[in-house]
Amino acid sequence: MMKDYFLGVHQQELERLDRQHLAWQPETQQLIQDAQLANCERILDLGCGPGFTTFELAKQCPNAQVTALDKATLYQQYLQHQIQEQQASNITPLHADILDLPNKTQLYQGAFCRWVLAFLIADLPAVLKSIYDKLEPGGTFAAMEYLTLDSFTSSPPSDYFTAYTQAWKAYYLNHSGDANIGTYLPNLMREAGFTITSEKCVGGLSPVGHRWWFWWRDAFNNFAPTFVEQDLMTQAEFDGMAAYWDAQEAAGEGFIYSAVILQVVGRKEK
Ligand SMILES: C[S@@+](CC[C@H](N)C(=O)[O-])C[C@H]1O[C@@H](n2cnc3c(N)ncnc32)[C@H](O)[C@@H]1O
């Protein structure tokens, strides 16, 4: 049986992924446009989760058949249900592990992934090579991954906020992931054969009430209890951070600067 990714596969995470999609929807839509995926007839959405990116692709690329690949059974079931509900005939679910891509025969003109490769660090060169191999000549691969969590900071400053960010970094590293993947992803894509056609960074200033403010607070609510259990944060840091969110929201003042997210597009030359 395939092992689930370490953020977890359950209803609470599914709902968080939905809210996360809304928090980053304009930037995701822009990436799909920048990569000109609407010109493709077949697109592979790698690590599609419950399918929020898949439906975005299907909407923006109405002439494409979108294959939605994920290894999580619950997310594939949810996606199947959504396909039926919305009569989305241009989406095909594919319950599979990305590591099995070399065994698949279908070729695509476009490939897309968001917040997936950071979970595949040990296999990254091989995964990028297999994505390259599954594209037709002239095909395009667009990825949206953390550049770094190190840009996260808050105003007014807070040691609790710093502790929370450090806990996230450690959580990735302890599970063989890496939230700084974006710093070396373009080079690995080049090594896999891609020509990089676009690199962009998104994220940044998020005043109280901004969609990225709520995104990061939401992640706190969902994951910080686990960080305390795993000794990545102390209970005092957790309590201090919970109070910080409340105090800033009550005052309606202050901001965070978010993680920087890399959007990179590579082409397989003809
Ligand atoms: C953070 S979620 C992102 C989901 C979606 N891309 C989005 O942006 O909403 C990461 C997803 O990658 C999937 N995943 C991680 N490793 C995988 C692998 N080796 N094969 C297939 N899916 C994988 C997980 O099951 C999970 O659904």
The ligand as an SDF file (V2000), in Angstrom:
LIG
                    3D

 27 29  0  0  0  0  0  0  0  0999 V2000
    0.0870   19.6540   -0.2820 C   0  0  0  0  0  0  0  0  0  0  0  0
   -0.8540   18.5450   -1.2480 S   0  0  0  0  0  0  0  0  0  0  0  0
   -1.1120   19.5500   -2.7000 C   0  0  0  0  0  0  0  0  0  0  0  0
   -2.3110   19.1420   -3.5040 C   0  0  0  0  0  0  0  0  0  0  0  0
   -2.5630   19.9980   -4.7490 C   0  0  0  0  0  0  0  0  0  0  0  0
   -1.4320   19.9420   -5.6630 N   0  0  0  0  0  0  0  0  0  0  0  0
   -2.8710   21.4160   -4.3730 C   0  0  0  0  0  0  0  0  0  0  0  0
   -2.0400   22.3010   -4.6110 O   0  0  0  0  0  0  0  0  0  0  0  0
   -3.9740   21.6490   -3.8370 O   0  0  0  0  0  0  0  0  0  0  0  0
    0.3390   17.3650   -1.8220 C   0  0  0  0  0  0  0  0  0  0  0  0
   -0.2690   16.2100   -2.5890 C   0  0  0  0  0  0  0  0  0  0  0  0
    0.7910   15.4740   -3.1860 O   0  0  0  0  0  0  0  0  0  0  0  0
    0.4390   14.1100   -3.1380 C   0  0  0  0  0  0  0  0  0  0  0  0
    1.6510   13.3090   -3.2590 N   0  0  0  0  0  0  0  0  0  0  0  0
    2.7690   13.3770   -2.4930 C   0  0  0  0  0  0  0  0  0  0  0  0
    3.6670   12.4740   -2.8980 N   0  0  0  0  0  0  0  0  0  0  0  0
    3.1060   11.8090   -3.9430 C   0  0  0  0  0  0  0  0  0  0  0  0
    3.5350   10.7420   -4.7880 C   0  0  0  0  0  0  0  0  0  0  0  0
    4.7260   10.1670   -4.6210 N   0  0  0  0  0  0  0  0  0  0  0  0
    2.7070   10.3140   -5.7520 N   0  0  0  0  0  0  0  0  0  0  0  0
    1.4880   10.8830   -5.9200 C   0  0  0  0  0  0  0  0  0  0  0  0
    1.0170   11.8810   -5.1500 N   0  0  0  0  0  0  0  0  0  0  0  0
    1.8260   12.3490   -4.1830 C   0  0  0  0  0  0  0  0  0  0  0  0
   -0.2550   13.9470   -1.8010 C   0  0  0  0  0  0  0  0  0  0  0  0
   -1.0510   12.7620   -1.7490 O   0  0  0  0  0  0  0  0  0  0  0  0
   -1.0530   15.2320   -1.7260 C   0  0  0  0  0  0  0  0  0  0  0  0
   -2.3320   15.0610   -2.2530 O   0  0  0  0  0  0  0  0  0  0  0  0
  1  2  1  0
  2  3  1  0
  2 10  1  0
  3  4  1  0
  4  5  1  0
  5  6  1  0
  5  7  1  0
  7  8  2  0
  7  9  1  0
 10 11  1  0
 11 12  1  0
 11 26  1  0
 12 13  1  0
 13 14  1  0
 13 24  1  0
 14 15  1  0
 14 23  1  0
 15 16  2  0
 16 17  1  0
 17 18  1  0
 17 23  2  0
 18 19  1  0
 18 20  2  0
 20 21  1  0
 21 22  2  0
 22 23  1  0
 24 25  1  0
 24 26  1  0
 26 27  1  0
M  CHG  2   2   1   9  -1
M  END
$$$$
